[in-house]
Amino acid sequence: MLTIAQLLEPLCRYRTNEVVVASMSLVHPWTRLSQHALDLALPDSKMDHVTGLALGIALARPDRDVICLIGDDNRPSTPGGLSTILSACVTNLTLILIDGRHPLIPGGPSFAPSFVNPSALAETAGVEQVFRVEDAHEYAQSVPEILSLTGPTFIHAIVPSNNKKPAMKGYTKDVFQSPISLADSARKVLDTLKLD
C-alpha cells in the first residue's frame, strides 16, 4: 500500500536541484514537505496544462531535470499529451501520476473510478521508462535510481481507494485556499534559474 505521504517523502529526501512542478491537489502536500526555490506550484492548473508547462521548462533548460507531480484532478487527458512529450525528445522530464480516485483531503471532491490504465497508456505511447508503484518500501528504495534515469520517465503511483487518510498530517478544511500563487511561485523559480 502507498499513501501520498509515502510517495512524496522519499522524492523530497532524494531530490537535489530538480525543478518540481506540482499541480492542484498535490501543491499542498508537496509544499508541506519542501520549500525549495525550484518548486513551482500550480494550484489552479487545468487538464494537461501542468505537463505542458513542465515540458516547456525541460525544453528551455535541458541542463536541468524537471519532475511533474500530476494528481487525479489533472491527469494527462489524452495520448496526445504523452505523444507531444515524446516528439519533443526531452531526456530530463519525469512525470509522476497519482492514481487514487478518492478524496485526498477530508471533505474534498470524490472521483469516479477510471477505466484508463495510465502506465499502459504511457507504454503504448512509447515511453520507455514506465514504473507502476504500489508498495511504499520498494518505491522508497527505487527513488534514487529512478531520478538518475534518462527520461522521459513516467511513474504511475497507485494509491488504493480505501486509503482515506489525509495526504499529510495537520490538514484543515481550508486546504484548497492555498496562500501559494502561480505568479509568486513562477517568479521564485525563474529568479533561481537565472542565477545558475
N, C-alpha and C positions, 0 to 999 in steps of 0.2 A: 504494500500500500504506500502511496505517495501523497503527501499534503503539499499545499502551496508553499508553506514554510520550508519543508524538506527539499523542495525544488529550488527555491531561491537562495537559501542559506549557503549551500556549497558553491553556488555560482558567485555569490558575493565574496566568499572566502578566497576563491582562486582567481577571481577577476583581477587583472592588473591595470592596463591603460586602455582597455576596450571602451568604445562608446556604447552605452547601453540605452536603447530606446524602449521605453515601457508604455504600453497603451492602456487606456481606460481603467478597468478594474485591477490591473496589475501595478498601476502607478503607486498606490498607497502601500501595498505590501513591500514593494521594492524600495521606496524611499524611507520606510521604517528601518531597513537594513543598511542602506547605502546613501551617503550624501556626497558622493564623488562628483568632481567638477565635470565629468563627462557623462553624467546621467541626463538623458533627455526625456522629460515627462510629457506625454500626450494624453491628458485626461479627457479631452473631448474629441478624440480621433474617430473617424468613420471607417467603414469596411474597406480594407486594403490600403487605406492611407498610411498606416504605420509602416507597412512593408515597403511602400513606395518611398517614404522618407528615409528609412534605413538603407534602402538600395542607393538612394541619391548620395547619402553620406559615404557609403562604401565606394561608390564610383569617384566621388570628389577627393577622397583620401584613401587611395589604395594601400598606403603605408600603415593604415590604422584599422584594426579589427572592429567590427560592429556586431553587437548582439541585439536582436529584436525580440522583445517579450510580447507575445500575442495572446490575449485572453479569449475566452469563449465568445465574448461580445465583439471581437474584432478579428476573427479568423479570415485568412485569405478566402474570398468567396468563390473563386473560380480557378481552374488550372492555368488561366491566363496570367495570374499574378506570379505563379511559380515559373511559368514559361518566360516571362519578362526578365525575371531574376537570372534564369539560366542563359538567356540570349545575351545578357549584359556581360557574361563571363567574369563575374566577380569571384574572387577567391577569399575574400575577407569578411564574409557575411554568415552569421549563424542565426537561424530562426528558431525560436522556442515557442511552440504552441501548447497552451494549457487546454486540455480536453477534459473538462469536468462535468459540464452540463448540470450544475447545481448552483445555488446561490453561494458566492464566495463570502458574503457578509450577511449576518442575520438580518432579515427584513429586506434584503436586496432582491433583484429580479431573479426569476427562475427561468430555466431554459428547457426547451423540448429536446428529447434525445436526437442526436444527429445520426443520419444513416450514411454519412460520408466517413470513410476511414482516412484521416489526414496523412498518415505515414504511407499508406498505399498510393494515395494521390500524389505525394511528393516523389515516390519511386517511379510511378507511371510518367510523371512529367520529366523525369530524367535526373533528379537529384541523386548524386552518388553516395553522399554521406547522410544516411537516414537512420535515426535511432528512435525506437519506441521504448519509453522508460515508464516503469510502474513500481519498481522496487527501490525504496529510498536508499538502502545501503549500497546496492550495486550502482545506482546512479551517482551517489556521492563519490564513490571510488573512481568512477569513469570521467568525472568533470574535467580534471586536468588534461587528460588525453583528448577529450572532445574539443576543448578550447585550443589545443595545439594543431588541430587538423586544418588542412587547406580546404576551404569551402567552395561553394556554399554548402552549409550543413543545416539539416532540419532535425529538430528534436520534437517528437510527439510525446508530450508528458500526460500520462493517464492519471487523473485524479478521480477516484471512484465516487459515484453519485451518492453513496451513503456517508461520504466524508463531509459532514455538515459543520465541522468546527470552523471558527473564523480563520481567515488566512494567517493572521498573526495575532498575538496577544494584545489586548487593550483596545480592540475595536469599539467604536461607538456608532450609533445610527447615523451620525452626520459624516460618515467616512467619505461619501461621494462629494462632499463640499470641500474639496481639496484646496489648500492655500497655494498649490503649485500652479503657475500659469505657463502656458506654452511659450509665451514671449520671454519670460524670465529664464525659463529652462534653456531655451534655444540661445539666448544671449550668453549665458554662462558657458555652454558647450562651445560656442563659436569663439568666445574670448580665449578659452583654454586651448583650442586647436590652433589658434593664431600664434600662440606662444611657442609651439614646438616645431 
